[in-house]
């Protein structure tokens, strides 16, 4: 999954993050990519923290979509 900002011809950083669905607590693979300039900046860490607090797995996301 691409996370954050990657500029054209920028080096890509691959990293792993522990990600769990906030609804069912299912552990999901956390392999992600980001641009070298954006990786580990204050904005990056803030966005990653928000992402981890609001992440829904595919099953829970689909259930939420069909209920609305």
LOFI-498840 format. One record per residue: residue number from 1; residue in one letter; chain; x negated, y negated, z of N, C-alpha, C, O in turn. Coordinates in nm, 2 decimals. Each point is the difference from the previous one (the first is absolute). Example, Ala and Ser with C-alpha at 12.3 -4.5 7.8 and 13.67 -1.06 7.14 Angstrom:
<atoms>
<1 "a" "A" <-1.32 0.57 0.78> <0.09 -0.12 0.00> <-0.09 -0.12 0.00> <-0.10 0.00 0.07>>,
<2 "s" "A" <0.14 -0.11 -0.14> <-0.09 -0.11 0.00> <0.08 -0.11 0.08> <-0.05 -0.11 0.01>>,
</atoms>
This chain:
<atoms>
<1 "x" "A" <-0.09 0.12 0.00> <0.09 -0.12 0.00> <-0.09 -0.12 0.00> <-0.10 -0.01 0.08>>,
<2 "x" "A" <0.13 -0.09 -0.16> <-0.07 -0.12 -0.01> <0.05 -0.10 0.11> <0.13 -0.01 0.01>>,
<3 "x" "A" <-0.21 -0.04 0.07> <0.04 -0.09 0.11> <-0.07 -0.13 -0.01> <-0.12 -0.01 -0.01>>,
<4 "x" "A" <0.20 -0.10 0.01> <-0.06 -0.13 -0.01> <-0.03 -0.05 -0.14> <0.06 0.04 -0.09>>,
<5 "x" "A" <-0.17 -0.12 0.08> <-0.03 -0.07 -0.12> <-0.13 0.06 -0.06> <-0.10 0.02 0.07>>,
<6 "x" "A" <0.11 0.02 -0.20> <-0.12 0.04 -0.08> <-0.01 -0.09 -0.12> <0.09 0.01 -0.09>>,
<7 "x" "A" <-0.19 -0.08 0.08> <-0.02 -0.09 -0.12> <-0.06 0.08 -0.11> <-0.06 0.11 0.02>>,
<8 "x" "A" <0.07 -0.16 -0.14> <-0.06 0.07 -0.12> <-0.15 0.01 0.02> <-0.06 -0.09 0.04>>,
<9 "x" "A" <0.01 0.21 -0.07> <-0.14 0.03 0.00> <-0.06 0.00 0.14> <-0.12 -0.01 0.02>>,
<10 "x" "A" <0.21 0.02 0.09> <-0.05 -0.01 0.13> <-0.03 0.15 0.05> <0.07 0.09 -0.04>>,
<11 "x" "A" <-0.17 -0.07 0.12> <-0.03 0.13 0.06> <0.12 0.04 0.09> <0.05 -0.08 0.08>>,
<12 "x" "A" <-0.01 0.21 -0.09> <0.11 0.05 0.07> <-0.05 0.08 0.12> <-0.09 0.09 -0.01>>,
<13 "x" "A" <0.14 -0.12 0.13> <-0.03 0.07 0.12> <0.11 0.10 0.03> <0.11 -0.03 0.01>>,
<14 "x" "A" <-0.15 0.16 0.02> <0.09 0.11 0.03> <-0.01 0.02 0.15> <-0.11 0.01 0.06>>,
<15 "x" "A" <0.22 0.00 0.01> <0.00 0.02 0.15> <0.12 0.08 0.04> <0.10 0.01 -0.08>>,
<16 "x" "A" <-0.11 0.05 0.19> <0.11 0.09 0.06> <0.06 -0.07 0.12> <-0.08 -0.05 0.09>>,
<17 "x" "A" <0.21 0.05 -0.07> <0.06 -0.06 0.11> <0.11 0.10 0.05> <0.06 0.07 -0.08>>,
<18 "x" "A" <-0.04 -0.07 0.21> <0.10 0.09 0.06> <0.13 -0.07 -0.02> <0.03 -0.11 0.05>>,
<19 "x" "A" <0.06 0.17 -0.12> <0.13 -0.05 -0.03> <0.11 0.10 0.04> <-0.01 0.11 -0.04>>,
<20 "x" "A" <0.11 -0.16 0.11> <0.11 0.08 0.04> <0.13 -0.07 -0.03> <0.01 -0.12 0.00>>,
<21 "x" "A" <0.09 0.20 -0.04> <0.13 -0.06 -0.03> <0.06 -0.05 0.13> <0.00 0.07 0.10>>,
<22 "x" "A" <0.05 -0.19 -0.10> <0.05 -0.06 0.12> <0.14 0.06 0.04> <0.05 -0.02 0.11>>,
<23 "x" "A" <0.01 0.09 -0.20> <0.13 0.06 0.03> <-0.01 0.14 0.05> <0.06 0.04 0.10>>,
<24 "x" "A" <-0.14 0.05 -0.17> <0.00 0.14 0.03> <-0.14 0.04 0.06> <-0.02 0.12 0.03>>,
<25 "x" "A" <-0.07 -0.21 -0.02> <-0.14 0.02 0.05> <-0.08 0.10 -0.08> <-0.10 0.06 0.05>>,
<26 "x" "A" <0.14 -0.03 -0.18> <-0.08 0.09 -0.08> <-0.13 -0.06 -0.04> <0.00 -0.12 -0.04>>,
<27 "x" "A" <-0.11 0.19 0.05> <-0.13 -0.05 -0.04> <-0.01 0.01 -0.15> <0.03 0.10 -0.06>>,
<28 "x" "A" <-0.07 -0.21 0.00> <-0.02 0.00 -0.15> <-0.14 -0.03 -0.03> <-0.08 -0.06 0.08>>,
<29 "x" "A" <0.03 0.11 -0.20> <-0.14 -0.02 -0.04> <-0.02 -0.15 -0.01> <0.08 -0.08 -0.05>>,
<30 "x" "A" <-0.20 0.04 0.11> <-0.03 -0.15 0.01> <-0.11 -0.04 -0.09> <-0.07 -0.10 0.03>>,
<31 "x" "A" <0.05 0.17 -0.15> <-0.11 -0.05 -0.09> <0.05 -0.12 -0.07> <0.10 0.00 -0.08>>,
<32 "x" "A" <-0.18 -0.11 0.09> <0.04 -0.13 -0.06> <-0.12 -0.06 -0.06> <-0.11 0.04 0.02>>,
<33 "x" "A" <0.14 -0.14 -0.11> <-0.11 -0.08 -0.07> <0.03 -0.14 0.01> <0.12 -0.05 0.01>>,
<34 "x" "A" <-0.23 -0.03 0.00> <0.02 -0.15 0.01> <-0.13 -0.06 -0.07> <-0.10 0.07 -0.02>>,
<35 "x" "A" <0.11 -0.20 -0.01> <-0.11 -0.07 -0.06> <-0.11 -0.03 0.10> <0.04 -0.02 0.12>>,
<36 "x" "A" <-0.16 0.02 -0.16> <-0.11 -0.02 0.09> <0.01 -0.14 0.07> <-0.03 -0.01 0.12>>,
<37 "x" "A" <0.07 -0.09 -0.19> <0.01 -0.14 0.07> <0.12 -0.01 0.10> <-0.01 -0.07 0.09>>,
<38 "x" "A" <0.11 0.15 -0.11> <0.12 0.00 0.09> <-0.01 0.09 0.12> <0.05 -0.02 0.10>>,
<39 "x" "A" <-0.13 0.13 -0.12> <-0.01 0.11 0.10> <-0.06 -0.06 0.13> <-0.10 -0.07 0.00>>,
<40 "x" "A" <0.16 0.10 0.11> <-0.04 -0.04 0.14> <0.00 -0.15 0.03> <-0.06 -0.04 0.09>>,
<41 "x" "A" <0.14 -0.03 -0.17> <0.02 -0.14 0.03> <0.11 -0.01 0.11> <0.07 0.09 0.02>>,
<42 "x" "A" <-0.05 -0.21 0.04> <0.10 -0.02 0.10> <0.14 0.03 -0.07> <0.09 0.06 0.06>>,
<43 "x" "A" <-0.07 -0.12 -0.18> <0.13 0.02 -0.07> <0.02 0.15 -0.03> <0.12 0.05 0.02>>,
<44 "x" "A" <-0.22 0.02 -0.06> <0.01 0.15 -0.03> <0.04 0.07 0.13> <0.09 0.09 -0.01>>,
<45 "x" "A" <-0.16 -0.11 0.12> <0.04 0.07 0.13> <0.14 -0.03 0.04> <0.07 0.09 0.05>>,
<46 "x" "A" <-0.03 -0.22 -0.06> <0.14 -0.03 0.04> <0.10 0.07 -0.09> <0.10 0.05 0.05>>,
<47 "x" "A" <-0.12 -0.05 -0.18> <0.09 0.07 -0.09> <0.00 0.15 0.02> <0.11 0.06 -0.01>>,
<48 "x" "A" <-0.22 0.00 0.04> <-0.01 0.14 0.03> <0.07 0.04 0.12> <0.08 0.10 0.01>>,
<49 "x" "A" <-0.09 -0.18 0.10> <0.07 0.02 0.12> <0.15 -0.01 -0.02> <0.08 0.09 0.05>>,
<50 "x" "A" <-0.03 -0.18 -0.13> <0.14 -0.02 -0.03> <0.05 0.12 -0.08> <0.11 0.06 0.02>>,
<51 "x" "A" <-0.19 -0.01 -0.12> <0.03 0.11 -0.08> <0.02 0.13 0.09> <0.10 0.07 -0.02>>,
<52 "x" "A" <-0.19 -0.05 0.11> <0.01 0.12 0.09> <0.12 -0.01 0.09> <0.06 0.11 0.04>>,
<53 "x" "A" <-0.01 -0.23 0.00> <0.11 -0.01 0.09> <0.14 0.01 -0.08> <0.10 0.03 0.06>>,
<54 "x" "A" <-0.11 -0.04 -0.19> <0.13 0.00 -0.08> <0.01 0.11 -0.10> <0.09 0.01 -0.08>>,
<55 "x" "A" <-0.19 0.08 0.07> <-0.01 0.10 -0.10> <0.11 0.11 0.01> <0.02 0.05 0.11>>,
<56 "x" "A" <0.04 -0.02 -0.21> <0.10 0.11 -0.01> <-0.05 0.10 -0.10> <-0.04 -0.03 -0.11>>,
<57 "x" "A" <0.04 0.16 0.14> <-0.03 0.11 -0.09> <0.10 0.00 -0.11> <0.11 -0.06 0.01>>,
<58 "x" "A" <-0.14 0.13 -0.12> <0.09 0.01 -0.11> <0.14 0.05 0.03> <0.10 -0.05 -0.05>>,
<59 "x" "A" <-0.09 0.15 0.14> <0.13 0.05 0.04> <0.08 -0.10 0.07> <0.12 -0.02 -0.03>>,
<60 "x" "A" <-0.18 -0.04 0.13> <0.08 -0.10 0.08> <0.03 -0.13 -0.08> <0.11 -0.06 0.01>>,
<61 "x" "A" <-0.20 0.03 -0.10> <0.03 -0.12 -0.09> <0.12 0.03 -0.09> <0.08 -0.09 -0.02>>,
<62 "x" "A" <-0.08 0.21 -0.04> <0.11 0.04 -0.09> <0.13 0.01 0.08> <0.11 -0.05 -0.05>>,
<63 "x" "A" <-0.11 0.10 0.17> <0.12 0.00 0.09> <0.06 -0.14 0.02> <0.12 -0.02 0.00>>,
<64 "x" "A" <-0.22 -0.07 0.04> <0.04 -0.14 0.02> <0.06 -0.06 -0.12> <0.10 -0.08 0.01>>,
<65 "x" "A" <-0.16 0.11 -0.13> <0.05 -0.06 -0.12> <0.14 0.05 -0.04> <0.09 -0.08 -0.04>>,
<66 "x" "A" <-0.06 0.21 0.06> <0.13 0.06 -0.03> <0.11 -0.04 0.10> <0.12 0.00 -0.03>>,
<67 "x" "A" <-0.16 -0.04 0.15> <0.09 -0.04 0.10> <0.05 -0.14 -0.02> <0.11 -0.04 0.04>>,
<68 "x" "A" <-0.19 -0.05 -0.10> <0.03 -0.14 -0.03> <0.08 -0.01 -0.12> <0.04 -0.12 -0.03>>,
</atoms>
